[in-house]
């Protein structure tokens, strides 16, 4: 599942280097890359997006995703919890939660994560590159733990699993580990020898050249 915030104030920590319209477009390009990886991955039964944003809803539906409407803007943890409850009620055995700002994630990485997941009840976490955030969270059943996204969520989710008697699995993945929140994250994205829609857009829009010039590269 994908918790998708409204695009009106997308990626505010990138405000020093990107205009509001550029930040919105960047988020949509990243979301498209994530949806493409999810669609191509084997072993998933479907995609559920939780959002109240019209553009994000349209994009998710283009990839065949179901959309759970979120109008309260309660944050990522509440959105993931709502998806977990809905999937559990529908009889789903497991839930994989990914953010929409990890454009380097691949279908192969998702399949690696699924293969590493243990027998239910189980929790598998993909940490962010800084080992603070949780960039991938696979739970079986979907409601196996409470959700604590935000600063230091990697540690918080490990603790949540342990409170439920589950020793979480940890899988480190280079693509999924990079979430784009800060200007230095964009620089890291541009340095990777991969070909995503996000990287292509940064180049075609002139943003990549602008940021490299500002950094003296």
MIKOL-515385 format. One record per residue (C-alpha): z, y, x. Coordinates in pm, 1 decimal, always signed. Layout:
REM residues N
z;y;x
Z;Y;X
...
REM end
This chain:
REM residues 217
z;y;x
+0.0;+0.0;+0.0
-56.5;+360.8;+101.1
+185.0;+643.3;+15.4
-30.8;+958.4;+12.0
+124.0;+1304.7;-0.8
-49.5;+1596.5;-168.0
-311.1;+1762.2;+51.2
-212.8;+2120.6;-31.3
+33.0;+2126.4;+259.2
-104.6;+1842.8;+467.8
+1.8;+1807.2;+830.8
+190.3;+2135.0;+866.4
+297.2;+2046.7;+1221.7
-68.2;+2086.4;+1317.9
-68.7;+2447.3;+1196.5
-64.7;+2588.1;+1552.1
-410.4;+2440.8;+1617.7
-574.3;+2377.5;+1277.0
-635.2;+2593.1;+971.5
-516.2;+2465.4;+628.9
-867.0;+2356.7;+524.6
-911.3;+2175.6;+856.5
-579.9;+1996.3;+814.0
-675.8;+1880.2;+464.7
-1012.8;+1755.5;+584.9
-852.0;+1582.0;+882.7
-612.6;+1396.9;+656.5
-893.3;+1281.1;+428.1
-1093.5;+1155.1;+727.8
-791.1;+966.4;+860.0
-720.3;+821.5;+517.1
-1081.2;+703.3;+495.8
-1046.1;+521.2;+829.5
-725.0;+351.2;+713.2
-880.4;+246.7;+382.5
-1182.5;+106.1;+565.7
-956.6;-104.5;+789.4
-756.7;-232.8;+492.6
-1073.3;-319.8;+303.0
-1214.6;-514.7;+598.1
-893.7;-702.9;+680.6
-871.4;-1065.6;+572.4
-557.7;-1185.4;+398.5
-487.6;-892.5;+168.5
-509.8;-931.3;-207.8
-574.8;-564.1;-275.0
-483.6;-203.7;-198.2
-238.5;+11.4;-394.0
-226.6;+386.4;-329.1
+65.0;+596.2;-451.2
-40.6;+958.3;-488.6
-63.9;+1253.5;-719.6
-348.3;+1418.3;-529.2
-689.7;+1424.2;-695.7
-901.3;+1407.9;-380.4
-692.1;+1125.4;-236.5
-712.6;+939.7;-568.4
-1091.9;+967.6;-573.8
-1118.4;+845.4;-216.2
-883.6;+550.2;-274.1
-1077.4;+444.4;-582.5
-1404.3;+453.7;-386.6
-1255.4;+178.1;-170.9
-1152.0;-23.9;-474.4
-783.0;+62.2;-453.0
-551.1;+72.1;-751.1
-367.3;+402.9;-787.3
-7.0;+444.5;-892.1
+36.3;+804.4;-1004.4
+310.0;+997.2;-826.2
+375.4;+1338.2;-977.1
+733.3;+1408.3;-870.9
+663.2;+1448.4;-499.1
+977.9;+1257.5;-409.6
+870.5;+1164.5;-57.4
+746.0;+862.3;+132.0
+1049.8;+637.9;+87.4
+1048.9;+685.3;-288.8
+671.9;+627.6;-306.3
+698.8;+301.5;-112.5
+993.6;+191.9;-326.4
+793.8;+261.8;-643.5
+505.4;+53.5;-510.0
+743.2;-228.1;-412.9
+893.4;-234.9;-761.7
+549.2;-235.2;-925.4
+416.1;-510.4;-700.3
+728.9;-722.4;-741.7
+702.4;-688.4;-1120.5
+338.8;-798.2;-1099.5
+436.3;-1111.4;-906.7
+316.2;-1008.1;-561.7
+467.7;-1217.4;-283.5
+458.8;-944.7;-18.5
+378.3;-580.4;+48.7
+231.4;-410.7;+355.1
+301.6;-36.8;+373.0
+85.5;+176.9;+602.4
+69.9;+556.0;+637.7
-255.2;+740.7;+586.8
-252.4;+912.1;+925.8
-320.1;+618.9;+1159.8
-699.9;+639.7;+1201.1
-714.0;+396.8;+1493.4
-578.2;+103.9;+1294.3
-827.8;-182.3;+1274.0
-878.6;-480.4;+1049.1
-799.5;-702.5;+1348.2
-462.1;-532.1;+1395.5
-377.7;-577.0;+1029.2
-467.8;-945.3;+1053.9
-249.2;-977.6;+1365.4
+41.6;-828.9;+1173.2
-10.5;-1063.7;+879.8
-27.2;-1365.2;+1112.8
+299.9;-1267.0;+1282.6
+492.7;-1238.6;+956.5
+747.0;-1510.4;+892.3
+840.7;-1709.7;+585.4
+1003.4;-1513.9;+302.6
+1241.4;-1345.9;+296.2
+1094.7;-1164.2;+593.9
+1036.8;-817.0;+732.7
+790.7;-725.7;+1008.7
+775.0;-375.8;+1154.8
+510.2;-201.4;+1364.5
+682.0;+84.0;+1549.9
+519.6;+416.3;+1623.9
+426.9;+474.9;+1985.9
+750.1;+670.1;+2041.4
+954.6;+379.8;+1894.9
+1102.2;+613.3;+1634.5
+883.7;+579.8;+1325.3
+772.4;+273.8;+1127.0
+392.3;+281.3;+1120.6
+361.8;-57.3;+953.6
+613.8;-234.5;+733.9
+546.7;-579.1;+588.8
+803.8;-715.2;+344.7
+821.7;-1039.2;+150.9
+919.1;-1010.3;-121.3
+809.6;-646.1;-162.6
+1165.5;-545.5;-252.4
+1326.2;-730.3;+40.6
+1487.9;-412.7;+178.5
+1552.8;-48.2;+97.9
+1317.3;+203.0;+258.9
+1414.4;+476.7;+503.5
+1103.8;+657.9;+621.9
+1139.1;+971.2;+830.2
+1297.8;+1036.2;+1168.8
+1412.6;+717.1;+1340.5
+1293.2;+495.4;+1056.5
+1217.5;+214.2;+1302.3
+1587.0;+169.1;+1373.3
+1677.6;+233.1;+1008.7
+1443.5;-38.3;+883.4
+1571.0;-288.3;+1137.8
+1923.6;-218.3;+1018.9
+1819.9;-245.4;+653.9
+1668.0;-587.9;+716.3
+1976.5;-707.5;+901.5
+2199.9;-593.0;+617.4
+2002.6;-830.7;+395.9
+2044.2;-1117.6;+642.1
+1688.6;-1085.2;+778.4
+1610.9;-1058.2;+1148.0
+1300.6;-838.0;+1149.5
+993.0;-921.5;+1351.5
+855.2;-646.2;+1574.1
+481.4;-622.1;+1644.3
+348.9;-351.0;+1875.7
-10.4;-244.8;+1802.8
-185.7;+29.7;+1997.5
-405.5;+163.6;+1716.7
-152.7;+147.1;+1436.8
+110.2;+289.3;+1670.0
-60.8;+629.5;+1690.7
+11.0;+852.0;+1391.2
-133.2;+1202.0;+1399.0
+142.4;+1456.9;+1343.3
+134.3;+1694.1;+1640.4
-135.5;+1863.1;+1852.2
-66.2;+1620.4;+2136.2
-141.2;+1333.0;+1898.8
-489.2;+1472.4;+1839.1
-536.4;+1497.8;+2216.0
-435.6;+1132.6;+2249.5
-671.8;+1034.3;+1967.8
-960.5;+1212.9;+2137.9
-883.5;+1036.8;+2466.5
-915.7;+688.1;+2318.2
-1254.7;+515.6;+2373.9
-1300.1;+421.8;+2009.9
-1539.7;+530.2;+1736.2
-1370.4;+625.8;+1410.9
-1481.0;+859.2;+1136.5
-1193.3;+1088.6;+1228.7
-1301.6;+1117.1;+1590.9
-1662.3;+1176.4;+1484.3
-1554.3;+1454.2;+1247.2
-1340.2;+1621.9;+1513.1
-1643.7;+1625.7;+1740.9
-1898.5;+1734.0;+1478.9
-1676.6;+2012.1;+1344.4
-1629.7;+2163.4;+1688.4
-1254.8;+2112.9;+1671.7
-1249.0;+1865.5;+1960.6
-1433.5;+2107.9;+2189.8
-1209.5;+2395.3;+2077.4
-890.2;+2203.4;+2147.6
-1013.2;+2084.4;+2486.2
-1108.0;+2440.9;+2580.8
-765.7;+2565.8;+2474.6
-605.4;+2297.8;+2690.7
-824.2;+2392.7;+2986.1
-1013.8;+2067.2;+2991.9
REM end
